[in-house]
C-alpha cells in the first residue's frame, strides 16, 4: 500500500480582531481544506463564524453532542474547499481533528478512511451524564480476556496531558450515563497506535 500525505500550505496566527481573522481565513480558503482553531463559539471575540459567512462559506453544521469538542463548525466554500472550525481548547482540537479532519484529508488523498475500532474493558469507573458522547483518552493493555483500558488522568478539554500515553479513545455514547469499572466499551485506536501502510 502506498503512503499518502497532505501538505500544510500555510499556518497563520491572529489575535481577537475581526478584520485580521477574516483576511487570514480568506487566504486559508485557497487550500483544499481550511482548518481554523478557536474563535468558533458565541463570545464577543469569536470572529470565525461571521468571517466564514462573509466569505461565502455555507454552514453545514455547528455544534456537536460531543465531549470534548462541542463547539465544532463545518462548512463548504463555493469552490469546494472544506472548512473546519475546531474548538480552541487543545484536547478538543486534537479530538475533532482526528474524528473529522483526518478522514476528510484521507478521502481527498484517495486513502482508506477506515476507523480502527474494537472493544475494551474499562478498569476504572467513569462518571458521565447522558446528553453528549464522550471520547475518553485511554491507555491500553492486552490481557487474556482482551484489551483493558484506563483513562489517562484528568479528562478536561484544556488538559493536553490527557493525550500523553493515550492509545485510543474510549467511546461512551450520548445516551449513556456512568460507566462502571469492568464494563466493556467501544474504543477507537489513535493513528499513532495503528500500523502505518508500507
Order of alpha helices (4+ residues) and beta strands (2+ residues): alpha-beta-alpha-beta-beta-beta-beta-alpha-alpha-beta-beta-beta-beta-beta
